[in-house]
């Protein structure tokens, strides 16, 4: 097994393979990459060892999250928890490594009176890094071998049920396409939540969402005409938001160090608080500069990424054939007469605030007056997200509804059956907007626009994320 995960997808047939087989090939490649990096830890001679080990583990975790359905029969929850614990053991050492690198770069910008504070922090962090490294290696020594052997065994086994008569299993390309679509919507929503340089949580969430999308696509990008472009866009987004995240973490560290320096008794003969205050100013300046670089991804950049990802999903859906449903969306200038006369229902929906859970409340009322309330919860920013919908009673809905203030849409949905296709025309009642949607079997299927719709059609907006309901709600 090659330790290069891209090599796992070198065969174009991978995208047409059974999902359980394809996922295991990719996951085993990441496991091998981690195993190759592990012996290099602690030698003191390889500066990239920790980075390589961490990246392999992150990609392995993301793969198992993305494809939990395809790996859940052999990769137990216990093994997944062990993997999470091992990955987290490397965090403190890596964080301290990044902070010491920043301090080294910042030193030329300091004046002589600032050096006492700089030296104080470097000395403290260097000693903390040594302790963190020893703790990491000691704990990994008792966990890594068992985790590796368990995952190697679990990922080397695969069973698949026989498909039903006349049933064609969805190939791996179809599974990737569906996962990419969900994650793209989550990424765009999280980017829209970043308003200010100090917005640490939404910026972090968007960075993680972009990273997991990149990990999803990297193994198969080389087999798609649009794959490498999408990966490059996601990498640039991740780096921009990563710099902002590092600046937030550094600012918090220096705030703590300032309190320590203020309490220093000055036995060095210098005032260490001067250097800490200067470093804090530099860190805040770096944070603001990082935000300006990241700002491009909050508008046109987000649309560019979404467009690149939509092209990838189109290719994947084409490879998958009829195994993937693709939704196309169109902007209309008005509600067509046929749609206005068709069965309809009123829809109001809002989104509760939350960094980890995205919960949507929806109330629908049919023409006969029947009202239905539902709650839909999407869990996590991770590659795998749990989506659960359940009905709730009116009292609970009304109790939760005020919390969605500022994150709502209201519309009337008209449903038109035409030539074997179901068109849903949404007339928004809280803004001047009319959209039409239709599902097709794959990205290359032609959509026959009926005459009744063509007269009011402005353009297709399938690739424009600003027309997602979650974005419109903001």
N, C-alpha and C positions, 0 to 999 in steps of 0.2 A: 504493500500500500504506500503510495507516494505521500510525503508530508505536505505536498502542495495541494491545497483544496481546489485550486483552479484545474489541476490535472484530473481531479475526480470527474470533471464535467467535460473533459477533452473529447469524449465521444458524443457526437450530436444526438445519438440515440438516447442519451440520458433523459432529455426532455420528453421523450416519448415512452420512457420506461414506466413501470408501475411506481407510484409515489413512494411506497415503502422501501423499494430497492434503491431508488435514487437518493432519498434522504439518508439512508444508512451509508452509502458511499461517501457522501459529503461529510457527514458527522465523523466517520472513521478517519477521514483525511485530517480533520481538525484535531482529533484525538492524537493522531500520530505527530502532528506539528507540536502539540504541547509536550508530548513525550520526548521529542528531539530537543526541545529547549530546556527541559527540566534539569538534566545533568549539568548544564552550564551555570545554573544558579549557585551563588555562594563561592564561585572560584575567584571573584575579584578581578578577573581578567576579561570579562565579556560584558560591556556596558549595555548590550542589547538583549541580554538573556531574559531579564525580568519583563521587558516590553514584549518580546516574542511569546513568552509563556502566557502572559495576561491576554494578549490579543487572540491567541489560539483558544483559550478558555472562553473568552467572551463570544467568539464566533460559534463555538460548540454550544454554549448555552442558548444563543439566539436561534440556532438551527433546531434545537430540541423544543424551544418555545413555539417557533413558527409551525412546526410539524408535529405537534403533540399527538394529533390523531393518528399519524402514520407511525409513531414510535412508541405509543403508550402501551402496546401489547407486550413489549420486552423491557423497555426502560421504565423502571418503577419510580414512583414518587420519592422513595427513599434514595435512590441513586441521584435523582435530580437535586434533592436537598444537599446531598454530599458535594455535588458539583458546585452548587451555589456557595457553600461554606469554604471550599478550597479556593474559589475565585476571590472571595472576600478577604481571605488571608493575605493576598498580595496587595490590597489597597493601600494600607498605611505606608508601606515602603515606597510605592510608586508616587503617592502624593508628596511625600517628603523629598523625593528625588526631583520632582517638578519644581517644588518651591526653592530648593537649593540652586537649581539651574537658573531660576529667575533672579535670585539674589546675586549670583555671579555676574549676570548680564547687567544688573543695576549698579554695580559698584563704581564703574567709571563715571557715573552721573553724580556721585556724592562728593561733597567737600570734606576737608579734613575733620571738622567738628562732628561730621555725621558718622565717621568710621567706627566710633565706639559702639553705637547702636547697631550698626551693620554686623560688627564682629560678634556682638552679644547674641544676635539672632542666629547667625551662621553656626556659632559654636553650639548653641542649644539644639538646633535642628540636625546638625551633623551627629551629635550624640544620640538624638532620638532616632535618626535613621539607622545607626548601628544596632540599637536595641530592637527596632522594628524588623531589621533583616534577620537578626538571630532568632527572634520569636517566630517569624514567618518560616524560616528553614526548619526550626524544631517542630513546628506543628505540621508542616507539609510532610515531613519525614514519616509521620505516623498515619497520614491520610492519603497521600497521592497514589502510592502503589495499589492500595485497596480500591480506590476510585477508578484508576486506570484499568485494572483487571476486570472490575465489574462492568464498566462501560464497554470495554472491548468485547466481552462475552455477550452483553445485551444487544449491542449493535451488529454483531455478527450473525444473529439469528433473525429469521423473518418467516412469518406465515401469512398467507393471504387466502381469504375465502374465495370459492368459485363464484364468478358473477352469475346472475340469474340468466335464464334463457333469453337470448336476444338483447342482453344488456352489455354495453361496451364500457369498460372501466375508464374513468377519467385519467389521462396520463399526467405525469409529473408537471408538465407545462401548465395544465389547467389549475392544479393546486397552487402553483407559484403565482399565477395570474390573480386568483382570488385573494391570496394573502397580500399581494402587492397593492391591490385596490383598497383593502381595509386600512393598511398602514399609510397609504398616501393620504387618505381622508383624515386620519389622525394627525399626520404631520402638518398638513395645511391648517387644521384647526388650532394646533399648538403654536404654530408660527403667528397666527392671527392674535394670540393672547399676549404677545410681547409688545409692550408699549414704551418701556423706559429702561435705561441702563441698569437700574436696580432690580428689574424683574428677574430675580434669580431662578425661581421655581419654573415658570413657563419656558425660560430659555434653556434650562437643563432638560426639561421634558422634551422640547423640540429637538435638542441635540441627540438625545437617546433615540427618539423616533427616527431621525434621519440615519443614525448609525445602524439601527436594526434593519432598516430598508436596504441600506448598502450591503450589509451582511447577507441579506436574503438574495440579492441579485449577483453578488460577486462570483459565486461558483458557476453561474450559467451565462454570465454577461458575454463571454467570448463566442458563444454560439448564436448570438443575436446581432443583427445589424445595428440596433439602437442601444444595445446593452452597455457598452463601454462608455458611451456619452452619459447615460443616466448615472452610472457609478461615479464618473468624474464630477458631475454636478453634486451628487450626494456627498462626496468626499470634501469638496470645497465648502459646502454648507456645514458639514460636521466640524471642519477646522475653524471656520469663523465662529461658530457657537461654542466650540471647545475653548478657544482663547477667552471668550467672555466668561465661561464657567470657571476657568482657572483664575481669572482676575477676581471673580467673586470670592473664591476660596481663599486666595491670597489676602484680599482685603480683610476678611474675617480673622485670619491668622495675625495680621499686623495690628488689628484692633486689640487683640488679646496681648500681643507683645508690648504695645504701648502702655497698657496697664501695668505690666511687669516692669517696664523701664521706668515708669513714673515712681515705682516703689523702690527702685535701686538706690543703694546708699552712696553711690558715687565713689566707691573705693578705687576705681580705676583712674580717677583724676579727671575724667571726662563725664559729660552728661549724656548717657546713652539715649535719653528720650529725644534728643535732637535728631539723631540718625533714624530712629524709628518713625518720628513724625515725617521726615523727608521721604522715607521709603513708603509710608502710607499715602503721601501725596502722589508719588510716582505710581503706586498701585492703582489709585483711583483714576489717574490720568490714563493708565493702560486699560482700565475697565471701560472708560468712555470711548477710547480709540477702538477698542474691540467692538463696542456696541455700534459704532459708526460703520465698521466693516461688516458687521452682521446685519445692519439695517437693510442692505440690498436684498437680503433674503426674506424680508418681511413684506415685500410688494412684488415687483416684477420678478425677482429671483424665485419666489415661491411659485409663481406661475410658470416660470421656465422649468423648474424641477418637475412640477406636476405634468407639464407637457411631455417632458422626456420620459417620465414614468408611464404616461398613458400610451406612448408609442411602444414601450416595452410590453405592456399588457396586451396591446393589439397583436404583436408578434406571437406572444405566448398563447393567446386565445386562438390564433390561426393554426398554430401547431397542434393545440389540443382539440381542434375541431368542435364538434357539437357538445363537448363535455363542459363548456364554459358559457354562461349567459353573459352577454354584454349589454349594458344599458346605454342608450343614446339619448341625449337631452338637447332640446331646441328652444331658442328664445323666440317668442311670438310678440307681435305688435298688439294683438287683441285676442279675446277668447272667440274661437270660431262659433258660428251659430249652431252647428250640429253638436258641438261639445256643450254649449250652454243649455241645450235641450236634453242632454243625456243625463242618466242618473249621477248624482253627486252627493258629496258629504262635506260638512264643514270640519276643518282641522285646525287646531291650535296646538303648538308644541313649544316647549321651552327647555333650556338646559341648565341644570344645577351647577353651581361652581364646584370645582374640585381639580386637584392636580393629578391624582391617581385614578379616581373613578369619574367617568363621564356618564352622567345619568340624564336621560331625556324623559320628559313627561309629555304625554300626548292625550288629547281629548278629541274624539271624533263624534259627529252627530249626523246620522243618516237622514234622508228625506222624510222617513216615517217617524222621526223624532227619537229613535233609539240612540242612546249615548253610550260610548265605551271609553274607559280610561285605562291607559297603560303606562307602565314604567319600563324603560329599557336601560340597562346598565352595561357599560363597556368598561371592563376592568383592565387597568394597566396601560403603560406606554410601550410595553414590550412587544416583541415580535409576535408573540401569541397573545391575543386579547380575547377574553371571555365576554360573550354577548348574551345577555339573558333578558327576555321580555316576559312580563307578566301583567295580568289585569289587576287593577286596584279599585277600591271603591271611591265614590265621589268625595267623601269626607277626607280621606288621605290625600287625594289629589289637591283639594282646596287648601289643605294645610301646607303642602309642599310648594304649591304654585308661586307664592310671593317670592320665594328664593330665586326664581328664574328671571326676575326683573332685569331688563336690559339684554336678555338672551332669548328672544322669542320670535316666532313667525306665526302668521295667521293666513290661512288660505282656504279656498274651496276647490276640492278635487273632483273633476268630471271624468268619467270613464267611458270611452268610446270603443266599441268593437268594430274593426274594419278589416276585411280580407284576411282573417286569421290572426291579425295583430291586435293587441290591446294597447290603446293609447290612453295615457293619463295626462290630463290637462289641468295644471294647477294655476288658479287665478288667486294671486296673493291679495288679501284684503287690507294689509297693513302697509302696502307700498304699491307703486305702479309697476307690476311685474307679472308676466304670464309665461309659464314654461310648459313644455310638453315632453313626455318621456315615453320610450318604447323599448322593450327588450328584444334582442336578436340573439341567435345561437352562437355567433362568433364575430370577431372584429371585422372580418372581411365580407360578412353578409351585407348585401345591399339593402337599404331601407327604401321602400317605395313610399314616397310622401303622397298621401291622398290629396285630391284636389281641394277638399274642404279645409285642409291644413296649409297647403302651399300658399294660399292667398294672404295669409297673415304671418307667414314664417319670415323671421329676420335672418337668423343664421343658426348653425349648430354650435352648441356651447359645451359639448361633452368634455372637452379638454380644459375648460376654464373653471378652476376650483372656486372662484368667487361665487359661483352659482350653487355650491353645496349648501344644504340647509343649515349645517352647523356654522358655516361662515356667514350666511345671510342673517342668522340669529344674532350675531354680534353687532 
